[in-house]
Amino acid sequence: MVSSNLQEAAKLAAAVHRDSLRKNIQHRLTIARNEGNERLVRQLEAEANYLRLG
């Protein structure tokens, strides 16, 4: 019972963390694109691909 609750809490925390990472990278990508910073755009896209977020 407790183990199951801990597993569910861990899964939820992991999902929330991934969503936070995705939103953060998306926000940074938007800013980089608006600023015309193609180098940073490529770097952030690579990071998203590495983390399988995008």
CHARMM-style PDB file with segment names, atoms N, HN, CA, C and O in Angstrom:
ATOM      1  N   MET     1       0.827  -1.196   0.000  1.00  0.00      PROA
ATOM      2  CA  MET     1       0.000   0.000   0.000  1.00  0.00      PROA
ATOM      3  C   MET     1       0.870   1.258   0.000  1.00  0.00      PROA
ATOM      4  O   MET     1       0.740   2.110  -0.879  1.00  0.00      PROA
ATOM      5  N   VAL     2       1.751   1.367   0.988  1.00  0.00      PROA
ATOM      6  HN  VAL     2       1.856   0.676   1.703  1.00  0.00      PROA
ATOM      7  CA  VAL     2       2.626   2.532   1.070  1.00  0.00      PROA
ATOM      8  C   VAL     2       3.550   2.562  -0.136  1.00  0.00      PROA
ATOM      9  O   VAL     2       3.782   3.620  -0.721  1.00  0.00      PROA
ATOM     10  N   SER     3       4.076   1.402  -0.507  1.00  0.00      PROA
ATOM     11  HN  SER     3       3.888   0.542  -0.032  1.00  0.00      PROA
ATOM     12  CA  SER     3       4.964   1.317  -1.663  1.00  0.00      PROA
ATOM     13  C   SER     3       4.245   1.782  -2.927  1.00  0.00      PROA
ATOM     14  O   SER     3       4.818   2.499  -3.748  1.00  0.00      PROA
ATOM     15  N   SER     4       3.003   1.373  -3.076  1.00  0.00      PROA
ATOM     16  HN  SER     4       2.538   0.790  -2.409  1.00  0.00      PROA
ATOM     17  CA  SER     4       2.210   1.773  -4.231  1.00  0.00      PROA
ATOM     18  C   SER     4       1.998   3.286  -4.248  1.00  0.00      PROA
ATOM     19  O   SER     4       2.093   3.919  -5.300  1.00  0.00      PROA
ATOM     20  N   ASN     5       1.711   3.860  -3.084  1.00  0.00      PROA
ATOM     21  HN  ASN     5       1.634   3.346  -2.229  1.00  0.00      PROA
ATOM     22  CA  ASN     5       1.528   5.312  -2.994  1.00  0.00      PROA
ATOM     23  C   ASN     5       2.819   6.047  -3.333  1.00  0.00      PROA
ATOM     24  O   ASN     5       2.795   7.073  -4.013  1.00  0.00      PROA
ATOM     25  N   LEU     6       3.943   5.522  -2.860  1.00  0.00      PROA
ATOM     26  HN  LEU     6       3.963   4.688  -2.308  1.00  0.00      PROA
ATOM     27  CA  LEU     6       5.232   6.139  -3.163  1.00  0.00      PROA
ATOM     28  C   LEU     6       5.544   6.054  -4.649  1.00  0.00      PROA
ATOM     29  O   LEU     6       6.064   7.002  -5.238  1.00  0.00      PROA
ATOM     30  N   GLN     7       5.225   4.922  -5.246  1.00  0.00      PROA
ATOM     31  HN  GLN     7       4.802   4.152  -4.768  1.00  0.00      PROA
ATOM     32  CA  GLN     7       5.458   4.761  -6.683  1.00  0.00      PROA
ATOM     33  C   GLN     7       4.609   5.738  -7.486  1.00  0.00      PROA
ATOM     34  O   GLN     7       5.086   6.344  -8.445  1.00  0.00      PROA
ATOM     35  N   GLU     8       3.361   5.885  -7.092  1.00  0.00      PROA
ATOM     36  HN  GLU     8       2.973   5.392  -6.312  1.00  0.00      PROA
ATOM     37  CA  GLU     8       2.480   6.824  -7.784  1.00  0.00      PROA
ATOM     38  C   GLU     8       2.960   8.259  -7.606  1.00  0.00      PROA
ATOM     39  O   GLU     8       2.927   9.050  -8.549  1.00  0.00      PROA
ATOM     40  N   ALA     9       3.405   8.595  -6.401  1.00  0.00      PROA
ATOM     41  HN  ALA     9       3.432   7.953  -5.635  1.00  0.00      PROA
ATOM     42  CA  ALA     9       3.924   9.942  -6.142  1.00  0.00      PROA
ATOM     43  C   ALA     9       5.181  10.194  -6.966  1.00  0.00      PROA
ATOM     44  O   ALA     9       5.368  11.289  -7.496  1.00  0.00      PROA
ATOM     45  N   ALA    10       6.039   9.190  -7.076  1.00  0.00      PROA
ATOM     46  HN  ALA    10       5.887   8.301  -6.645  1.00  0.00      PROA
ATOM     47  CA  ALA    10       7.264   9.325  -7.866  1.00  0.00      PROA
ATOM     48  C   ALA    10       6.933   9.501  -9.345  1.00  0.00      PROA
ATOM     49  O   ALA    10       7.557  10.315 -10.026  1.00  0.00      PROA
ATOM     50  N   LYS    11       5.959   8.747  -9.846  1.00  0.00      PROA
ATOM     51  HN  LYS    11       5.452   8.086  -9.293  1.00  0.00      PROA
ATOM     52  CA  LYS    11       5.544   8.879 -11.246  1.00  0.00      PROA
ATOM     53  C   LYS    11       4.979  10.270 -11.513  1.00  0.00      PROA
ATOM     54  O   LYS    11       5.271  10.884 -12.539  1.00  0.00      PROA
ATOM     55  N   LEU    12       4.174  10.755 -10.589  1.00  0.00      PROA
ATOM     56  HN  LEU    12       3.936  10.256  -9.755  1.00  0.00      PROA
ATOM     57  CA  LEU    12       3.595  12.085 -10.745  1.00  0.00      PROA
ATOM     58  C   LEU    12       4.683  13.152 -10.718  1.00  0.00      PROA
ATOM     59  O   LEU    12       4.675  14.076 -11.533  1.00  0.00      PROA
ATOM     60  N   ALA    13       5.609  13.025  -9.789  1.00  0.00      PROA
ATOM     61  HN  ALA    13       5.615  12.275  -9.128  1.00  0.00      PROA
ATOM     62  CA  ALA    13       6.707  13.991  -9.696  1.00  0.00      PROA
ATOM     63  C   ALA    13       7.540  13.985 -10.976  1.00  0.00      PROA
ATOM     64  O   ALA    13       7.941  15.043 -11.461  1.00  0.00      PROA
ATOM     65  N   ALA    14       7.798  12.812 -11.518  1.00  0.00      PROA
ATOM     66  HN  ALA    14       7.471  11.952 -11.124  1.00  0.00      PROA
ATOM     67  CA  ALA    14       8.574  12.711 -12.756  1.00  0.00      PROA
ATOM     68  C   ALA    14       7.827  13.366 -13.918  1.00  0.00      PROA
ATOM     69  O   ALA    14       8.430  14.064 -14.733  1.00  0.00      PROA
ATOM     70  N   ALA    15       6.529  13.142 -13.990  1.00  0.00      PROA
ATOM     71  HN  ALA    15       6.039  12.575 -13.328  1.00  0.00      PROA
ATOM     72  CA  ALA    15       5.730  13.739 -15.062  1.00  0.00      PROA
ATOM     73  C   ALA    15       5.695  15.259 -14.940  1.00  0.00      PROA
ATOM     74  O   ALA    15       5.810  15.971 -15.938  1.00  0.00      PROA
ATOM     75  N   VAL    16       5.538  15.746 -13.727  1.00  0.00      PROA
ATOM     76  HN  VAL    16       5.445  15.168 -12.917  1.00  0.00      PROA
ATOM     77  CA  VAL    16       5.523  17.197 -13.500  1.00  0.00      PROA
ATOM     78  C   VAL    16       6.881  17.793 -13.860  1.00  0.00      PROA
ATOM     79  O   VAL    16       6.956  18.869 -14.453  1.00  0.00      PROA
ATOM     80  N   HSD    17       7.945  17.093 -13.499  1.00  0.00      PROA
ATOM     81  HN  HSD    17       7.884  16.219 -13.017  1.00  0.00      PROA
ATOM     82  CA  HSD    17       9.297  17.571 -13.802  1.00  0.00      PROA
ATOM     83  C   HSD    17       9.524  17.649 -15.311  1.00  0.00      PROA
ATOM     84  O   HSD    17      10.051  18.643 -15.810  1.00  0.00      PROA
ATOM     85  N   ARG    18       9.130  16.604 -16.035  1.00  0.00      PROA
ATOM     86  HN  ARG    18       8.702  15.796 -15.629  1.00  0.00      PROA
ATOM     87  CA  ARG    18       9.292  16.599 -17.495  1.00  0.00      PROA
ATOM     88  C   ARG    18       8.490  17.726 -18.129  1.00  0.00      PROA
ATOM     89  O   ARG    18       8.963  18.382 -19.057  1.00  0.00      PROA
ATOM     90  N   ASP    19       7.286  17.950 -17.636  1.00  0.00      PROA
ATOM     91  HN  ASP    19       6.901  17.417 -16.882  1.00  0.00      PROA
ATOM     92  CA  ASP    19       6.457  19.023 -18.175  1.00  0.00      PROA
ATOM     93  C   ASP    19       7.111  20.381 -17.921  1.00  0.00      PROA
ATOM     94  O   ASP    19       7.085  21.264 -18.779  1.00  0.00      PROA
ATOM     95  N   SER    20       7.690  20.533 -16.747  1.00  0.00      PROA
ATOM     96  HN  SER    20       7.711  19.816 -16.051  1.00  0.00      PROA
ATOM     97  CA  SER    20       8.393  21.771 -16.414  1.00  0.00      PROA
ATOM     98  C   SER    20       9.592  21.974 -17.339  1.00  0.00      PROA
ATOM     99  O   SER    20       9.818  23.079 -17.833  1.00  0.00      PROA
ATOM    100  N   LEU    21      10.355  20.915 -17.573  1.00  0.00      PROA
ATOM    101  HN  LEU    21      10.172  20.017 -17.172  1.00  0.00      PROA
ATOM    102  CA  LEU    21      11.493  20.996 -18.499  1.00  0.00      PROA
ATOM    103  C   LEU    21      11.031  21.390 -19.897  1.00  0.00      PROA
ATOM    104  O   LEU    21      11.628  22.250 -20.545  1.00  0.00      PROA
ATOM    105  N   ARG    22       9.955  20.742 -20.349  1.00  0.00      PROA
ATOM    106  HN  ARG    22       9.471  20.044 -19.822  1.00  0.00      PROA
ATOM    107  CA  ARG    22       9.429  21.020 -21.688  1.00  0.00      PROA
ATOM    108  C   ARG    22       8.998  22.479 -21.809  1.00  0.00      PROA
ATOM    109  O   ARG    22       9.334  23.151 -22.784  1.00  0.00      PROA
ATOM    110  N   LYS    23       8.260  22.960 -20.826  1.00  0.00      PROA
ATOM    111  HN  LYS    23       7.987  22.414 -20.034  1.00  0.00      PROA
ATOM    112  CA  LYS    23       7.795  24.351 -20.863  1.00  0.00      PROA
ATOM    113  C   LYS    23       8.966  25.327 -20.820  1.00  0.00      PROA
ATOM    114  O   LYS    23       8.958  26.339 -21.521  1.00  0.00      PROA
ATOM    115  N   ASN    24       9.967  25.026 -20.003  1.00  0.00      PROA
ATOM    116  HN  ASN    24       9.973  24.204 -19.434  1.00  0.00      PROA
ATOM    117  CA  ASN    24      11.126  25.903 -19.883  1.00  0.00      PROA
ATOM    118  C   ASN    24      11.884  25.987 -21.205  1.00  0.00      PROA
ATOM    119  O   ASN    24      12.239  27.077 -21.653  1.00  0.00      PROA
ATOM    120  N   ILE    25      12.129  24.835 -21.826  1.00  0.00      PROA
ATOM    121  HN  ILE    25      11.840  23.950 -21.461  1.00  0.00      PROA
ATOM    122  CA  ILE    25      12.846  24.830 -23.101  1.00  0.00      PROA
ATOM    123  C   ILE    25      12.017  25.528 -24.173  1.00  0.00      PROA
ATOM    124  O   ILE    25      12.562  26.268 -24.993  1.00  0.00      PROA
ATOM    125  N   GLN    26      10.709  25.301 -24.175  1.00  0.00      PROA
ATOM    126  HN  GLN    26      10.266  24.700 -23.509  1.00  0.00      PROA
ATOM    127  CA  GLN    26       9.850  25.956 -25.162  1.00  0.00      PROA
ATOM    128  C   GLN    26       9.895  27.474 -24.996  1.00  0.00      PROA
ATOM    129  O   GLN    26       9.963  28.204 -25.985  1.00  0.00      PROA
ATOM    130  N   HSD    27       9.858  27.945 -23.772  1.00  0.00      PROA
ATOM    131  HN  HSD    27       9.803  27.353 -22.968  1.00  0.00      PROA
ATOM    132  CA  HSD    27       9.934  29.385 -23.500  1.00  0.00      PROA
ATOM    133  C   HSD    27      11.275  29.952 -23.969  1.00  0.00      PROA
ATOM    134  O   HSD    27      11.329  31.004 -24.606  1.00  0.00      PROA
ATOM    135  N   ARG    28      12.345  29.244 -23.647  1.00  0.00      PROA
ATOM    136  HN  ARG    28      12.302  28.390 -23.129  1.00  0.00      PROA
ATOM    137  CA  ARG    28      13.683  29.692 -24.060  1.00  0.00      PROA
ATOM    138  C   ARG    28      13.819  29.682 -25.580  1.00  0.00      PROA
ATOM    139  O   ARG    28      14.467  30.559 -26.151  1.00  0.00      PROA
ATOM    140  N   LEU    29      13.210  28.691 -26.240  1.00  0.00      PROA
ATOM    141  HN  LEU    29      12.683  27.978 -25.777  1.00  0.00      PROA
ATOM    142  CA  LEU    29      13.227  28.641 -27.702  1.00  0.00      PROA
ATOM    143  C   LEU    29      12.502  29.843 -28.302  1.00  0.00      PROA
ATOM    144  O   LEU    29      12.986  30.454 -29.255  1.00  0.00      PROA
ATOM    145  N   THR    30      11.362  30.174 -27.749  1.00  0.00      PROA
ATOM    146  HN  THR    30      10.969  29.678 -26.974  1.00  0.00      PROA
ATOM    147  CA  THR    30      10.597  31.326 -28.233  1.00  0.00      PROA
ATOM    148  C   THR    30      11.423  32.597 -28.138  1.00  0.00      PROA
ATOM    149  O   THR    30      11.476  33.384 -29.084  1.00  0.00      PROA
ATOM    150  N   ILE    31      12.064  32.795 -27.004  1.00  0.00      PROA
ATOM    151  HN  ILE    31      12.022  32.156 -26.236  1.00  0.00      PROA
ATOM    152  CA  ILE    31      12.893  33.987 -26.809  1.00  0.00      PROA
ATOM    153  C   ILE    31      14.073  33.986 -27.783  1.00  0.00      PROA
ATOM    154  O   ILE    31      14.362  35.002 -28.415  1.00  0.00      PROA
ATOM    155  N   ALA    32      14.747  32.847 -27.900  1.00  0.00      PROA
ATOM    156  HN  ALA    32      14.512  32.022 -27.386  1.00  0.00      PROA
ATOM    157  CA  ALA    32      15.903  32.759 -28.800  1.00  0.00      PROA
ATOM    158  C   ALA    32      15.492  33.044 -30.244  1.00  0.00      PROA
ATOM    159  O   ALA    32      16.207  33.738 -30.967  1.00  0.00      PROA
ATOM    160  N   ARG    33      14.352  32.515 -30.663  1.00  0.00      PROA
ATOM    161  HN  ARG    33      13.772  31.951 -30.076  1.00  0.00      PROA
ATOM    162  CA  ARG    33      13.874  32.766 -32.031  1.00  0.00      PROA
ATOM    163  C   ARG    33      13.534  34.243 -32.221  1.00  0.00      PROA
ATOM    164  O   ARG    33      13.873  34.835 -33.246  1.00  0.00      PROA
ATOM    165  N   ASN    34      12.867  34.832 -31.235  1.00  0.00      PROA
ATOM    166  HN  ASN    34      12.591  34.350 -30.403  1.00  0.00      PROA
ATOM    167  CA  ASN    34      12.513  36.252 -31.325  1.00  0.00      PROA
ATOM    168  C   ASN    34      13.749  37.137 -31.392  1.00  0.00      PROA
ATOM    169  O   ASN    34      13.730  38.192 -32.025  1.00  0.00      PROA
ATOM    170  N   GLU    35      14.815  36.709 -30.743  1.00  0.00      PROA
ATOM    171  HN  GLU    35      14.831  35.852 -30.228  1.00  0.00      PROA
ATOM    172  CA  GLU    35      16.060  37.482 -30.743  1.00  0.00      PROA
ATOM    173  C   GLU    35      16.948  37.149 -31.940  1.00  0.00      PROA
ATOM    174  O   GLU    35      17.989  37.775 -32.139  1.00  0.00      PROA
ATOM    175  N   GLY    36      16.533  36.162 -32.736  1.00  0.00      PROA
ATOM    176  HN  GLY    36      15.688  35.653 -32.575  1.00  0.00      PROA
ATOM    177  CA  GLY    36      17.324  35.771 -33.899  1.00  0.00      PROA
ATOM    178  C   GLY    36      18.596  35.017 -33.545  1.00  0.00      PROA
ATOM    179  O   GLY    36      19.553  35.014 -34.319  1.00  0.00      PROA
ATOM    180  N   ASN    37      18.611  34.382 -32.390  1.00  0.00      PROA
ATOM    181  HN  ASN    37      17.833  34.384 -31.762  1.00  0.00      PROA
ATOM    182  CA  ASN    37      19.798  33.669 -31.912  1.00  0.00      PROA
ATOM    183  C   ASN    37      19.734  32.209 -32.391  1.00  0.00      PROA
ATOM    184  O   ASN    37      19.341  31.313 -31.645  1.00  0.00      PROA
ATOM    185  N   GLU    38      20.129  31.999 -33.643  1.00  0.00      PROA
ATOM    186  HN  GLU    38      20.449  32.727 -34.248  1.00  0.00      PROA
ATOM    187  CA  GLU    38      20.022  30.665 -34.246  1.00  0.00      PROA
ATOM    188  C   GLU    38      20.901  29.628 -33.553  1.00  0.00      PROA
ATOM    189  O   GLU    38      20.529  28.458 -33.463  1.00  0.00      PROA
ATOM    190  N   ARG    39      22.041  30.046 -33.074  1.00  0.00      PROA
ATOM    191  HN  ARG    39      22.343  30.997 -33.148  1.00  0.00      PROA
ATOM    192  CA  ARG    39      22.930  29.111 -32.373  1.00  0.00      PROA
ATOM    193  C   ARG    39      22.237  28.560 -31.125  1.00  0.00      PROA
ATOM    194  O   ARG    39      22.278  27.357 -30.865  1.00  0.00      PROA
ATOM    195  N   LEU    40      21.607  29.438 -30.364  1.00  0.00      PROA
ATOM    196  HN  LEU    40      21.573  30.415 -30.575  1.00  0.00      PROA
ATOM    197  CA  LEU    40      20.896  28.998 -29.162  1.00  0.00      PROA
ATOM    198  C   LEU    40      19.675  28.164 -29.526  1.00  0.00      PROA
ATOM    199  O   LEU    40      19.358  27.197 -28.834  1.00  0.00      PROA
ATOM    200  N   VAL    41      18.989  28.526 -30.603  1.00  0.00      PROA
ATOM    201  HN  VAL    41      19.246  29.312 -31.165  1.00  0.00      PROA
ATOM    202  CA  VAL    41      17.838  27.738 -31.059  1.00  0.00      PROA
ATOM    203  C   VAL    41      18.280  26.308 -31.343  1.00  0.00      PROA
ATOM    204  O   VAL    41      17.639  25.358 -30.893  1.00  0.00      PROA
ATOM    205  N   ARG    42      19.378  26.150 -32.093  1.00  0.00      PROA
ATOM    206  HN  ARG    42      19.898  26.922 -32.458  1.00  0.00      PROA
ATOM    207  CA  ARG    42      19.872  24.795 -32.404  1.00  0.00      PROA
ATOM    208  C   ARG    42      20.256  24.039 -31.136  1.00  0.00      PROA
ATOM    209  O   ARG    42      19.983  22.845 -31.004  1.00  0.00      PROA
ATOM    210  N   GLN    43      20.889  24.743 -30.211  1.00  0.00      PROA
ATOM    211  HN  GLN    43      21.111  25.712 -30.318  1.00  0.00      PROA
ATOM    212  CA  GLN    43      21.305  24.110 -28.959  1.00  0.00      PROA
ATOM    213  C   GLN    43      20.084  23.650 -28.153  1.00  0.00      PROA
ATOM    214  O   GLN    43      20.073  22.538 -27.625  1.00  0.00      PROA
ATOM    215  N   LEU    44      19.075  24.490 -28.061  1.00  0.00      PROA
ATOM    216  HN  LEU    44      19.084  25.393 -28.490  1.00  0.00      PROA
ATOM    217  CA  LEU    44      17.874  24.132 -27.304  1.00  0.00      PROA
ATOM    218  C   LEU    44      17.093  23.012 -27.989  1.00  0.00      PROA
ATOM    219  O   LEU    44      16.539  22.142 -27.317  1.00  0.00      PROA
ATOM    220  N   GLU    45      17.046  23.031 -29.315  1.00  0.00      PROA
ATOM    221  HN  GLU    45      17.496  23.738 -29.860  1.00  0.00      PROA
ATOM    222  CA  GLU    45      16.388  21.943 -30.041  1.00  0.00      PROA
ATOM    223  C   GLU    45      17.115  20.628 -29.802  1.00  0.00      PROA
ATOM    224  O   GLU    45      16.481  19.587 -29.630  1.00  0.00      PROA
ATOM    225  N   ALA    46      18.437  20.672 -29.789  1.00  0.00      PROA
ATOM    226  HN  ALA    46      18.952  21.518 -29.929  1.00  0.00      PROA
ATOM    227  CA  ALA    46      19.221  19.465 -29.513  1.00  0.00      PROA
ATOM    228  C   ALA    46      18.958  18.977 -28.093  1.00  0.00      PROA
ATOM    229  O   ALA    46      18.842  17.775 -27.854  1.00  0.00      PROA
ATOM    230  N   GLU    47      18.864  19.907 -27.160  1.00  0.00      PROA
ATOM    231  HN  GLU    47      18.957  20.883 -27.353  1.00  0.00      PROA
ATOM    232  CA  GLU    47      18.578  19.539 -25.767  1.00  0.00      PROA
ATOM    233  C   GLU    47      17.200  18.886 -25.656  1.00  0.00      PROA
ATOM    234  O   GLU    47      17.044  17.878 -24.966  1.00  0.00      PROA
ATOM    235  N   ALA    48      16.213  19.451 -26.326  1.00  0.00      PROA
ATOM    236  HN  ALA    48      16.339  20.269 -26.887  1.00  0.00      PROA
ATOM    237  CA  ALA    48      14.863  18.883 -26.304  1.00  0.00      PROA
ATOM    238  C   ALA    48      14.859  17.485 -26.916  1.00  0.00      PROA
ATOM    239  O   ALA    48      14.201  16.582 -26.399  1.00  0.00      PROA
ATOM    240  N   ASN    49      15.591  17.305 -28.011  1.00  0.00      PROA
ATOM    241  HN  ASN    49      16.126  18.039 -28.431  1.00  0.00      PROA
ATOM    242  CA  ASN    49      15.670  15.981 -28.638  1.00  0.00      PROA
ATOM    243  C   ASN    49      16.370  14.984 -27.727  1.00  0.00      PROA
ATOM    244  O   ASN    49      15.942  13.836 -27.608  1.00  0.00      PROA
ATOM    245  N   TYR    50      17.443  15.424 -27.085  1.00  0.00      PROA
ATOM    246  HN  TYR    50      17.790  16.357 -27.182  1.00  0.00      PROA
ATOM    247  CA  TYR    50      18.179  14.556 -26.168  1.00  0.00      PROA
ATOM    248  C   TYR    50      17.276  14.099 -25.022  1.00  0.00      PROA
ATOM    249  O   TYR    50      17.311  12.936 -24.619  1.00  0.00      PROA
ATOM    250  N   LEU    51      16.480  15.013 -24.510  1.00  0.00      PROA
ATOM    251  HN  LEU    51      16.452  15.957 -24.837  1.00  0.00      PROA
ATOM    252  CA  LEU    51      15.566  14.693 -23.409  1.00  0.00      PROA
ATOM    253  C   LEU    51      14.259  14.087 -23.911  1.00  0.00      PROA
ATOM    254  O   LEU    51      13.389  13.718 -23.122  1.00  0.00      PROA
ATOM    255  N   ARG    52      14.134  13.988 -25.237  1.00  0.00      PROA
ATOM    256  HN  ARG    52      14.841  14.287 -25.878  1.00  0.00      PROA
ATOM    257  CA  ARG    52      12.923  13.464 -25.887  1.00  0.00      PROA
ATOM    258  C   ARG    52      11.684  14.248 -25.458  1.00  0.00      PROA
ATOM    259  O   ARG    52      10.646  13.678 -25.123  1.00  0.00      PROA
ATOM    260  N   LEU    53      11.830  15.573 -25.479  1.00  0.00      PROA
ATOM    261  HN  LEU    53      12.673  16.036 -25.752  1.00  0.00      PROA
ATOM    262  CA  LEU    53      10.729  16.447 -25.085  1.00  0.00      PROA
ATOM    263  C   LEU    53       9.994  17.015 -26.292  1.00  0.00      PROA
ATOM    264  O   LEU    53       8.853  17.463 -26.177  1.00  0.00      PROA
ATOM    265  N   GLY    54      10.631  16.997 -27.417  1.00  0.00      PROA
ATOM    266  HN  GLY    54      11.558  16.633 -27.511  1.00  0.00      PROA
ATOM    267  CA  GLY    54      10.048  17.727 -28.522  1.00  0.00      PROA
ATOM    268  C   GLY    54       9.801  16.942 -29.731  1.00  0.00      PROA
ATOM    269  OT1 GLY    54       9.306  17.475 -30.724  1.00  0.00      PROA
TER     270      GLY     54
END
